[in-house]
């Protein structure tokens, strides 16, 4: 009886089902040219997101590779198409269908005084005006990103 009441209470919350089309706007080309380089440079270290078991996991040169790639020559090889795509899927998986201003891909790396929160790796972005944040937010919003430069460093 208690379980039935709890289930009914949960059903009455009116939670919207996730929109599977919400990720369609996350352009893989824009990710590859402007967003992925930011994440690879800032987040793909073996002690951070460049290791198995991380919710936001990144494959990177010299770091985590598909199949382990244990020798140094293999680890130094350019990322494969499958690794690039896996990085996109990992970023999409962390977007949680939230608007860019509330997205943890942005918020996790911000300082607390700029609205950031609990990132074990510390502050990554300088603030909301950081060009890297602007690029990530544009991509999350489905807006065009500048692919003329390989990454948006400050």
WOVENWO-V659406 format. One record per pair of residues at least 12 apart in sequence whose ideal C-beta (glycine too) atoms are under 10 Angstrom apart, sorted by the first residue. I is the first residue (numbers start at 1). J is the second residue. D is the distance in whole Angstrom. If there is no record, write none. Layout:
i: {I & I}
j: {J & J}
d: {D & D}
//
This chain:
i: {16 & 18 & 18 & 19 & 20 & 21 & 22 & 22 & 22 & 22 & 22 & 22 & 23 & 23 & 23 & 23 & 23 & 23 & 23 & 24 & 25 & 25 & 25 & 25 & 25 & 26 & 26 & 26 & 26 & 26 & 26 & 26 & 26 & 26 & 27 & 27 & 27 & 27 & 27 & 27 & 28 & 28 & 28 & 28 & 28 & 28 & 29 & 29 & 29 & 30 & 30 & 30 & 30 & 30 & 30 & 30 & 30 & 30 & 31 & 31 & 31 & 31 & 31 & 31 & 31 & 31 & 31 & 32 & 32 & 32 & 32 & 32 & 32 & 32 & 33 & 33 & 33 & 33 & 33 & 33 & 33 & 34 & 34 & 34 & 34 & 34 & 34 & 34 & 34 & 34 & 34 & 34 & 34 & 34 & 34 & 35 & 35 & 35 & 35 & 35 & 35 & 35 & 35 & 35 & 35 & 35 & 35 & 35 & 36 & 36 & 36 & 36 & 36 & 36 & 36 & 36 & 36 & 36 & 36 & 37 & 37 & 37 & 37 & 37 & 37 & 37 & 38 & 38 & 38 & 38 & 38 & 38 & 38 & 38 & 38 & 38 & 38 & 38 & 38 & 38 & 38 & 39 & 39 & 39 & 39 & 39 & 39 & 39 & 39 & 39 & 39 & 39 & 39 & 40 & 40 & 40 & 40 & 40 & 40 & 40 & 40 & 40 & 41 & 41 & 41 & 41 & 41 & 42 & 42 & 42 & 42 & 42 & 42 & 42 & 42 & 43 & 43 & 43 & 43 & 43 & 43 & 43 & 43 & 43 & 43 & 43 & 44 & 44 & 44 & 44 & 44 & 44 & 44 & 44 & 44 & 45 & 45 & 45 & 45 & 45 & 45 & 46 & 46 & 46 & 46 & 47 & 47 & 48 & 48 & 48 & 48 & 48 & 49 & 49 & 49 & 49 & 49 & 49 & 50 & 50 & 50 & 50 & 51 & 51 & 52 & 52 & 54 & 55 & 55 & 55 & 55 & 56 & 56 & 56 & 56 & 56 & 56 & 56 & 56 & 57 & 57 & 57 & 57 & 57 & 57 & 57 & 58 & 58 & 58 & 58 & 58 & 58 & 59 & 59 & 59 & 59 & 59 & 59 & 59 & 59 & 59 & 60 & 60 & 60 & 60 & 61 & 61 & 61 & 61 & 61 & 61 & 62 & 62 & 62 & 63 & 64 & 64 & 65 & 65 & 65 & 65 & 66 & 66 & 66 & 66 & 66 & 67 & 67 & 67 & 69 & 91 & 91 & 91 & 91 & 92 & 92 & 94 & 95 & 95 & 98 & 99 & 99 & 99 & 100 & 100 & 100 & 100 & 100 & 100 & 100 & 100 & 100 & 100 & 101 & 101 & 101 & 101 & 101 & 102 & 102 & 103 & 103 & 103 & 103 & 104 & 104 & 104 & 104 & 105 & 105 & 105 & 105 & 105 & 106 & 106 & 106 & 106 & 106 & 106 & 106 & 106 & 106 & 106 & 107 & 107 & 107 & 108 & 108 & 108 & 108 & 108 & 109 & 109 & 109 & 109 & 109 & 109 & 109 & 109 & 109 & 109 & 110 & 110 & 110 & 110 & 110 & 110 & 110 & 110 & 111 & 111 & 111 & 111 & 111 & 111 & 113 & 114 & 114 & 114 & 114 & 114 & 114 & 115 & 115 & 116 & 125 & 126 & 127 & 129 & 130 & 130 & 130 & 131 & 131 & 131 & 131 & 131 & 131 & 132 & 132 & 132 & 132 & 133 & 133 & 134 & 134 & 135 & 135 & 135 & 135 & 136 & 138}
j: {97 & 96 & 97 & 97 & 97 & 97 & 92 & 95 & 96 & 97 & 98 & 142 & 88 & 89 & 92 & 93 & 95 & 97 & 142 & 142 & 139 & 140 & 141 & 142 & 143 & 88 & 89 & 91 & 92 & 95 & 139 & 140 & 141 & 142 & 88 & 139 & 142 & 143 & 144 & 145 & 84 & 85 & 87 & 88 & 89 & 92 & 88 & 145 & 147 & 135 & 138 & 139 & 142 & 143 & 144 & 145 & 146 & 147 & 84 & 85 & 87 & 88 & 91 & 92 & 136 & 139 & 145 & 79 & 81 & 84 & 85 & 87 & 88 & 147 & 145 & 146 & 147 & 148 & 149 & 150 & 151 & 132 & 135 & 136 & 138 & 139 & 144 & 145 & 146 & 147 & 148 & 149 & 150 & 151 & 152 & 87 & 88 & 91 & 105 & 132 & 135 & 136 & 138 & 139 & 140 & 145 & 151 & 152 & 58 & 59 & 60 & 79 & 84 & 87 & 88 & 91 & 139 & 150 & 151 & 132 & 135 & 149 & 150 & 151 & 152 & 153 & 105 & 109 & 124 & 125 & 130 & 131 & 132 & 133 & 135 & 136 & 139 & 150 & 151 & 152 & 153 & 56 & 58 & 60 & 87 & 90 & 91 & 105 & 109 & 124 & 132 & 136 & 151 & 58 & 59 & 60 & 61 & 63 & 79 & 84 & 87 & 151 & 60 & 132 & 150 & 151 & 153 & 58 & 109 & 121 & 124 & 125 & 132 & 151 & 153 & 56 & 57 & 58 & 60 & 63 & 105 & 108 & 109 & 119 & 121 & 124 & 57 & 58 & 59 & 60 & 61 & 62 & 63 & 64 & 87 & 58 & 60 & 62 & 63 & 64 & 121 & 60 & 62 & 63 & 64 & 63 & 121 & 63 & 119 & 120 & 121 & 124 & 63 & 64 & 87 & 90 & 94 & 121 & 62 & 63 & 64 & 65 & 63 & 64 & 64 & 68 & 90 & 90 & 93 & 94 & 104 & 87 & 90 & 91 & 93 & 94 & 104 & 105 & 108 & 86 & 87 & 89 & 90 & 91 & 93 & 94 & 79 & 83 & 86 & 87 & 90 & 91 & 79 & 80 & 82 & 83 & 84 & 85 & 86 & 87 & 90 & 75 & 79 & 83 & 87 & 75 & 76 & 77 & 78 & 79 & 83 & 75 & 76 & 77 & 75 & 83 & 86 & 77 & 79 & 80 & 83 & 79 & 80 & 82 & 83 & 86 & 80 & 82 & 83 & 83 & 105 & 136 & 139 & 140 & 105 & 140 & 108 & 139 & 140 & 140 & 137 & 140 & 141 & 133 & 134 & 136 & 137 & 138 & 139 & 140 & 141 & 142 & 143 & 115 & 128 & 137 & 140 & 141 & 115 & 140 & 136 & 137 & 140 & 141 & 116 & 117 & 118 & 119 & 133 & 136 & 137 & 139 & 140 & 124 & 125 & 128 & 130 & 132 & 133 & 134 & 136 & 137 & 140 & 119 & 125 & 133 & 120 & 121 & 123 & 124 & 125 & 121 & 122 & 123 & 124 & 125 & 126 & 130 & 132 & 133 & 136 & 123 & 124 & 125 & 126 & 127 & 128 & 130 & 133 & 123 & 124 & 125 & 126 & 127 & 128 & 127 & 126 & 127 & 128 & 129 & 130 & 133 & 127 & 128 & 128 & 154 & 154 & 154 & 154 & 152 & 153 & 154 & 146 & 149 & 151 & 152 & 153 & 154 & 151 & 152 & 153 & 154 & 152 & 154 & 146 & 152 & 147 & 149 & 151 & 152 & 152 & 152}
d: {9 & 9 & 5 & 6 & 9 & 10 & 10 & 8 & 10 & 5 & 9 & 10 & 10 & 10 & 5 & 9 & 7 & 7 & 10 & 8 & 9 & 8 & 8 & 3 & 9 & 8 & 10 & 8 & 6 & 7 & 7 & 7 & 10 & 7 & 9 & 7 & 7 & 9 & 9 & 8 & 8 & 7 & 10 & 5 & 10 & 9 & 10 & 9 & 8 & 9 & 8 & 5 & 9 & 9 & 7 & 5 & 9 & 7 & 8 & 10 & 8 & 5 & 7 & 9 & 10 & 6 & 9 & 10 & 10 & 6 & 9 & 9 & 7 & 9 & 7 & 9 & 4 & 9 & 9 & 7 & 9 & 10 & 5 & 9 & 8 & 7 & 10 & 4 & 6 & 5 & 9 & 8 & 8 & 7 & 6 & 9 & 9 & 7 & 9 & 9 & 6 & 6 & 9 & 5 & 9 & 7 & 9 & 9 & 8 & 10 & 9 & 9 & 7 & 6 & 7 & 8 & 10 & 10 & 9 & 10 & 9 & 9 & 5 & 4 & 8 & 9 & 10 & 10 & 9 & 10 & 10 & 9 & 5 & 9 & 6 & 7 & 10 & 10 & 5 & 6 & 8 & 8 & 6 & 9 & 7 & 9 & 7 & 8 & 10 & 10 & 9 & 8 & 9 & 6 & 9 & 5 & 8 & 8 & 8 & 10 & 8 & 8 & 9 & 9 & 10 & 6 & 8 & 10 & 7 & 9 & 5 & 9 & 7 & 9 & 9 & 7 & 10 & 6 & 9 & 10 & 10 & 10 & 8 & 10 & 7 & 7 & 9 & 4 & 7 & 3 & 8 & 9 & 5 & 7 & 8 & 9 & 8 & 9 & 6 & 9 & 9 & 9 & 8 & 5 & 7 & 10 & 9 & 9 & 10 & 8 & 5 & 10 & 9 & 8 & 10 & 8 & 10 & 8 & 9 & 3 & 5 & 9 & 8 & 6 & 7 & 9 & 8 & 8 & 8 & 7 & 10 & 10 & 6 & 7 & 8 & 5 & 8 & 8 & 8 & 8 & 8 & 10 & 5 & 10 & 9 & 10 & 10 & 9 & 9 & 5 & 6 & 8 & 6 & 8 & 9 & 4 & 8 & 10 & 6 & 6 & 9 & 9 & 7 & 8 & 8 & 7 & 6 & 7 & 7 & 6 & 9 & 5 & 6 & 10 & 8 & 9 & 10 & 8 & 8 & 8 & 7 & 9 & 7 & 6 & 6 & 7 & 10 & 10 & 10 & 10 & 6 & 9 & 9 & 9 & 10 & 10 & 9 & 10 & 6 & 8 & 9 & 8 & 8 & 9 & 10 & 8 & 4 & 8 & 8 & 4 & 5 & 9 & 9 & 8 & 9 & 7 & 9 & 9 & 9 & 10 & 8 & 8 & 5 & 9 & 10 & 8 & 10 & 9 & 10 & 6 & 9 & 9 & 7 & 10 & 7 & 8 & 9 & 9 & 6 & 10 & 6 & 6 & 8 & 9 & 9 & 10 & 9 & 8 & 10 & 8 & 9 & 8 & 8 & 6 & 3 & 5 & 10 & 9 & 9 & 8 & 9 & 7 & 8 & 5 & 9 & 7 & 7 & 8 & 7 & 5 & 9 & 8 & 8 & 7 & 10 & 8 & 8 & 4 & 5 & 9 & 9 & 9 & 9 & 7 & 9 & 9 & 6 & 10 & 9 & 8 & 9 & 6 & 9 & 10 & 9 & 4 & 7 & 6 & 8 & 5 & 7 & 7 & 9 & 9 & 9 & 7 & 10 & 10 & 8 & 4 & 8 & 10}
//
